[in-house]
Amino acid sequence: MQTAASALNKYWLLGTVQQMLIQEAAESGMAFHSLHPDHLHCEDYYVNLLRLAKDNECIAQTSISGDLEKCLPELEAWRKEDGSLEIPAIELGDMGWRHLHAQTRYNLMNPVDITKEFPKTHFQCWQSKDKLLLYSCHMNAAYMSAAVCRGAPIRLHNALDTELPYFMPKNGTVCVPDASDGMTFIELSDDKKAGASELVPF
């Protein structure tokens, strides 16, 4: 049974497994992609990832979090006869936006007077006319080239999204995809995942 004192241990375990996978990729001369079971990717996500990977040694990406219970009924409309899901990037992004989980909804900056206060969070989101702007120090390693994997440091004490700057090439290129790249994904979270709950003075 996990106690409150050990609640973060899952990230130590995740970080260790990710390190092992990066080292295994390096040993095999392969690239690395960080998979997450709570993330839903749009159709052609990996086609577009490989397209961007031709010109970039790393691809870093974050996303919004959608409410699992509200998204599930809509997801079924996209299910094919073989059980798979094929959801266009714009539809998936729209679904996540319409059913924002409290974690992302609370971090929406549009109604906040940033001259006076900020959310107590590492993630901030702005809605503009035709896009969402996401700022987070936690970025997923959507792609790390074989060369980057070979030069990767050993950093066991945390999950990769908190360590990613240490893995980025000093003279290479890092791509952060935008909506036009066709690499939309959303995190699906249930009500057990809490959002931030307070604002802090500027």
RODO-2510 file (C-alpha; in nm, 4 decimals, decimal comma):
residues 202
     n   res          X          Y          Z
     1     m     0,0000     0,0000     0,0000
     2     q     0,1338     0,3428    -0,0962
     3     t     0,1439     0,6099     0,1727
     4     a     0,1457     0,9866     0,1247
     5     a     0,5174     0,9849     0,2101
     6     s     0,5905     0,7541    -0,0828
     7     a     0,3432     0,8978    -0,3350
     8     l     0,6226     1,0376    -0,5530
     9     n     0,8075     0,7053    -0,5661
    10     k     0,6199     0,6166    -0,8854
    11     y     0,8099     0,8952    -1,0624
    12     w     1,1429     0,7582    -0,9414
    13     l     1,0421     0,4198    -1,0821
    14     l     0,9221     0,5782    -1,4076
    15     g     1,2475     0,7726    -1,4394
    16     t     1,4535     0,4591    -1,3867
    17     v     1,2576     0,2657    -1,6498
    18     q     1,2887     0,5550    -1,8948
    19     q     1,6658     0,5645    -1,8356
    20     m     1,6870     0,1932    -1,9070
    21     l     1,4912     0,2363    -2,2310
    22     i     1,7137     0,5235    -2,3460
    23     q     2,0255     0,3169    -2,2739
    24     e     1,8750     0,0181    -2,4552
    25     a     1,7947     0,2401    -2,7552
    26     a     2,1515     0,3708    -2,7519
    27     e     2,2919     0,0182    -2,7355
    28     s     2,0765    -0,0829    -3,0345
    29     g     2,1485     0,2319    -3,2374
    30     m     1,7848     0,3367    -3,2190
    31     a     1,5916     0,6540    -3,1368
    32     f     1,3634     0,6956    -2,8327
    33     h     0,9994     0,7985    -2,7948
    34     s     0,8415     0,8401    -2,4532
    35     l     0,5099     0,6512    -2,4338
    36     h     0,2382     0,7298    -2,1786
    37     p    -0,0708     0,5125    -2,1281
    38     d    -0,2859     0,8133    -2,0324
    39     h    -0,2141     1,0019    -2,3586
    40     l    -0,4298     0,9793    -2,6717
    41     h    -0,2587     1,0641    -3,0026
    42     c    -0,4271     1,1860    -3,3205
    43     e    -0,4198     0,9907    -3,6452
    44     d    -0,0928     1,0266    -3,8368
    45     y     0,0838     1,1416    -3,5181
    46     y     0,3757     0,9060    -3,5781
    47     v     0,3872     0,9770    -3,9512
    48     n     0,4354     1,3445    -3,8682
    49     l     0,6786     1,2676    -3,5856
    50     l     0,9043     1,0786    -3,8283
    51     r     0,8735     1,3639    -4,0804
    52     l     0,9929     1,6178    -3,8212
    53     a     1,2597     1,3794    -3,6926
    54     k     1,4406     1,3981    -4,0282
    55     d     1,5447     1,7571    -3,9533
    56     n     1,5512     1,7588    -3,5710
    57     e     1,7500     1,5591    -3,3176
    58     c     1,4867     1,6075    -3,0487
    59     i     1,1149     1,6768    -3,0373
    60     a     0,9721     1,8042    -2,7071
    61     q     0,6002     1,8354    -2,6502
    62     t     0,3356     1,9018    -2,3858
    63     s    -0,0450     1,8945    -2,3953
    64     i    -0,3695     1,9821    -2,2261
    65     s    -0,5522     1,7400    -1,9997
    66     g    -0,9062     1,6326    -2,0886
    67     d    -1,1667     1,4945    -1,8503
    68     l    -1,1706     1,1184    -1,9102
    69     e    -1,5390     1,0612    -1,8279
    70     k    -1,6559     1,3426    -2,0565
    71     c    -1,4280     1,2465    -2,3459
    72     l    -1,5033     0,8730    -2,3490
    73     p    -1,8516     0,8907    -2,5079
    74     e    -1,7216     1,1133    -2,7879
    75     l    -1,4222     0,8877    -2,8469
    76     e    -1,6520     0,5980    -2,9279
    77     a    -1,7863     0,7859    -3,2297
    78     w    -1,4376     0,7572    -3,3835
    79     r    -1,3893     0,3861    -3,3135
    80     k    -1,3444     0,1659    -3,6202
    81     e    -1,4741    -0,1869    -3,6681
    82     d    -1,1360    -0,3348    -3,5747
    83     g    -1,1505    -0,1507    -3,2376
    84     s    -0,8908     0,1126    -3,3227
    85     l    -0,9412     0,4888    -3,2981
    86     e    -0,8578     0,7332    -3,5749
    87     i    -0,9174     1,0917    -3,4691
    88     p    -0,8027     1,3902    -3,6779
    89     a    -0,5683     1,6282    -3,4955
    90     i    -0,8116     1,9209    -3,4926
    91     e    -1,0984     1,7036    -3,3631
    92     l    -0,8871     1,5594    -3,0828
    93     g    -0,7632     1,9019    -2,9772
    94     d    -1,1184     2,0383    -2,9841
    95     m    -1,2436     1,7483    -2,7714
    96     g    -0,9760     1,8090    -2,5099
    97     w    -1,0542     2,1821    -2,5061
    98     r    -1,4312     2,1336    -2,4701
    99     h    -1,3798     1,8847    -2,1860
   100     l    -1,0841     2,0409    -2,0047
   101     h    -0,9864     1,8610    -1,6887
   102     a    -0,9709     2,0781    -1,3762
   103     q    -0,5915     2,0552    -1,3885
   104     t    -0,5741     2,2469    -1,7178
   105     r    -0,8857     2,4599    -1,6664
   106     y    -0,7454     2,6112    -1,3493
   107     n    -0,4218     2,6975    -1,5281
   108     l    -0,5956     2,8927    -1,8062
   109     m    -0,4408     3,2376    -1,7824
   110     n    -0,6899     3,4473    -1,9824
   111     p    -0,9021     3,5561    -1,6830
   112     v    -0,6006     3,6086    -1,4547
   113     d    -0,4562     3,9556    -1,3956
   114     i    -0,0888     3,8609    -1,4274
   115     t     0,0219     4,1954    -1,2836
   116     k    -0,1225     4,0782    -0,9514
   117     e    -0,1251     3,6990    -0,9329
   118     f    -0,0333     3,3700    -1,0976
   119     p    -0,1601     3,0134    -1,0519
   120     k     0,0512     2,8068    -0,8140
   121     t     0,1620     2,5734    -1,0905
   122     h     0,4365     2,4849    -1,3376
   123     f     0,1901     2,4824    -1,6300
   124     q     0,0233     2,7856    -1,7874
   125     c    -0,2162     2,8011    -2,0817
   126     w    -0,3431     3,0974    -2,2847
   127     q    -0,6263     3,0840    -2,5384
   128     s    -0,5684     3,3107    -2,8369
   129     k    -0,7892     3,3633    -3,1421
   130     d    -0,6931     3,0438    -3,3214
   131     k    -0,4577     2,8483    -3,0938
   132     l    -0,3615     2,7530    -2,7407
   133     l    -0,0258     2,8666    -2,6059
   134     l     0,1163     2,6224    -2,3510
   135     y     0,4092     2,6952    -2,1207
   136     s     0,5439     2,4184    -1,9011
   137     c     0,8791     2,3066    -1,7643
   138     h     0,7545     1,9477    -1,8004
   139     m     0,7903     1,8448    -2,1654
   140     n     0,7552     1,4941    -2,3026
   141     a     1,0430     1,3489    -2,5014
   142     a     0,8415     1,2836    -2,8160
   143     y     1,1648     1,1989    -2,9982
   144     m     1,5344     1,1660    -2,9189
   145     s     1,7636     1,0612    -3,2036
   146     a     1,9968     0,7636    -3,1752
   147     a     2,2907     1,0054    -3,1418
   148     v     2,1209     1,1865    -2,8538
   149     c     2,0477     0,8527    -2,6847
   150     r     2,4150     0,7528    -2,7176
   151     g     2,5220     1,0733    -2,5427
   152     a     2,2466     1,0663    -2,2791
   153     p     2,3505     1,1194    -1,9173
   154     i     2,2362     0,8883    -1,6382
   155     r     1,9822     1,0769    -1,4256
   156     l     1,7844     0,8231    -1,2263
   157     h     1,6136     1,0310    -0,9640
   158     n     1,3139     1,1638    -1,1574
   159     a     1,0908     1,1132    -1,4584
   160     l     1,2243     1,2270    -1,7945
   161     d     0,9856     1,5235    -1,8282
   162     t     1,1572     1,6912    -1,5319
   163     e     1,5069     1,6186    -1,6668
   164     l     1,4659     1,6838    -2,0382
   165     p     1,7028     1,9863    -2,0674
   166     y     1,9912     1,7610    -1,9602
   167     f     1,9248     1,5380    -2,2615
   168     m     1,8994     1,8066    -2,5259
   169     p     2,1957     1,8338    -2,7665
   170     k     2,4112     2,1408    -2,7080
   171     n     2,4620     2,2041    -3,0802
   172     g     2,1638     2,0177    -3,2242
   173     t     1,8072     2,1154    -3,3001
   174     v     1,5034     2,0781    -3,0758
   175     c     1,1582     2,1031    -3,2300
   176     v     0,8438     2,1935    -3,0358
   177     p     0,5526     2,1070    -3,2692
   178     d     0,2594     2,3422    -3,3189
   179     a    -0,0936     2,2727    -3,4412
   180     s     0,0060     2,2773    -3,8092
   181     d     0,2436     1,9839    -3,7536
   182     g    -0,0406     1,7341    -3,7036
   183     m     0,0947     1,5985    -3,3751
   184     t    -0,1940     1,6710    -3,1394
   185     f    -0,2283     1,4588    -2,8294
   186     i    -0,4237     1,5014    -2,5084
   187     e    -0,3776     1,3583    -2,1637
   188     l    -0,6918     1,1887    -2,0297
   189     s    -0,7352     1,2322    -1,6532
   190     d    -1,0009     1,1209    -1,4075
   191     d    -1,1271     1,3034    -1,1000
   192     k    -0,8512     1,1520    -0,8842
   193     k    -0,6028     1,3868    -1,0486
   194     a    -0,6153     1,7214    -0,8737
   195     g    -0,5510     2,0581    -1,0293
   196     a    -0,3852     2,3599    -0,8695
   197     s    -0,6060     2,5273    -0,6120
   198     e    -0,4746     2,8732    -0,5392
   199     l    -0,3249     3,1867    -0,6846
   200     v    -0,0068     3,3452    -0,5576
   201     p     0,0760     3,7178    -0,5490
   202     f     0,2981     3,8440    -0,8292
***
